[in-house]
Amino acid sequence: MAERYNQLTGKNYSGKEVFEAADTGDEVAVEQRAIMITCLSKLIFNLQFSLDPEVIILGGGISRNPKLLALVNAELDELEKQNPDAKLRPQVVVGQYRNEANLLGAVVNFFNSRER
């Protein structure tokens, strides 16, 4: 999202800054955020029907944005309207460790591999 935004505007914004710019009405940021939310929501929707997980957990830096779940759920609502035969609704949550999940997982993996 940020890379596309920066290519279109000549700026050097982070994903967080693009989200903030979208909140202030920056049309390019609004469009790029919408593309990202649509792609993420379609991925979630397809994972639900392909793998049928009980829950889908979002992590990473973007999961720190308090608007993320609301935007994703609104897009999932639209996907449900477009696919009325789809009876499963993915439960989407933000992971407890957010951006640190990958680092914590690496630490756990390291210590588990040393114990063998």
N, C-alpha and C positions, 0 to 999 in steps of 0.2 A: 504494500500500500504506500509506504513512505517513498520507496524507490520510484514508483510510477508518479506520485505527486511531485517529487523533486525533478523528474525528467520533464514534466509538463510545465512547471513553474520556474525552474532554474534555482529553486531554493534548496536548502540542505536540512530539511526537517526530519525529526525522528517520528516513529509511529505515534508516540504520545502527542507530539506537537501537531500532527495531522488531525488526530482526533479532536484536539482543542480548537484547531482552526475550523473544523467542521461545525463545532458547537457555536462558533461566532459567525457562521454563515458563509465562510469561504466556499464558493461554489465548486471549485476543483477538489477541495478537501471533502466536501459533502459527497461528491460523486465517487471519489476513490474509497472513502469509508463504506459507502453503500455497496460497491463492488466487492470489497473484502468481506463484509457481513453476508452478502448473498452467497459468495463462494463457500464461506465457512458453514453457513446454514445448510446449503445443499450437501456438503460433505457430511455433516452431522445426520441429516435426513437419510442419506444413502447408507451410512454406517449402521443406522438403526435397523434398516431393512435387510442389510447384508449380513450383519453379525448378531443383531438383536441383543446388545448389551443392556444391562439393567440401568446403567447410568453412563453418561459421557462427561468426562471431566476436562475442563479447559484449564490450561496452565500457561506458563510463560509470561513475559512482560505485559502482554495485552490483557491478561486476566486481572491485572491491577486496576484496570479502568472500570469504575463503578457502573458505567452505562452499557458495558458489553453484553451482559445477560439479557437485559431488556431489549436491546437491538436484535440479538440473535433470536430471542423468543418471538418478537414481532415478525421477523422474517420466516420463522418456522410456522407461525400462524398463516402466513400467505401461502407457504408451500402446502399446508393442509387444505386450504381452500382450493388450490389448483389440483390437488390429488385427493378427491373425496373418498376414494376407495381405500386409501391408506389409513389403517385403523390404529397404528402404533404411534405414540407421541414420544420422542426421545426426551428423557429427563436429562437436562443439561445443568451442570453446576460448575462453580469455579473451585479449583483445587485449593486445599488448605495451605499448601506451601507456595502457591503461585509461581513466581519466577525462580524460586530457589529449589523447586522440585527436582530438576535435573541434577543440580549439584548435590543435593541430599541423596539422591539415588546413586550417584557415582560414589559417594562416601560409603554408603551401605554396601554397595557391590565390592568396593575395595576391601572393606573389613571382612566381608563374607568370603572373599576369595583367599584371603590370608589365613583363614581358620582351617582351610582344607589341607 
